[in-house]
Amino acid sequence: MKRIVVYMSVSLIHHGHVRLIKRASEYGEVIIGLTTDDVIELKKGYPQSCDTSIVKKCLKQWLLSKR
């Protein structure tokens, strides 16, 4: 099975992220990479509205509920 890498900068998980993950899963096993808070602040110029560790926990919980 192919591995599909999806790299995201996520403050709040929305329908676009969900669609991206679902679409990627049609092609193989999805591996999700999250941008760190430091990189987001550096690139966007303002701090993340939600800590990346919280986003990671939410994504993990959502993915486990889909199994």
C-alpha positions, 0 to 999 in steps of 0.5 A: 500500500502507498503512503500518502503524506499530508502536511498541514498548518492547522489552527482549527480543524475544518471541513477542508482539512477533513476533505483533504485527509479523506481524499488522500486516504483514497490513494493509500495510508495517510501520514499527517505532518503538522507545522509547529507553532514556532514555524507558523508564527514565523511564516504568518507573523502571528501566534497560532490560535490553538496549540499544536499539541491540542490540534494533534490530540483532536486529529488523533481522536477524530482519526481513531473514531473513523476506524 
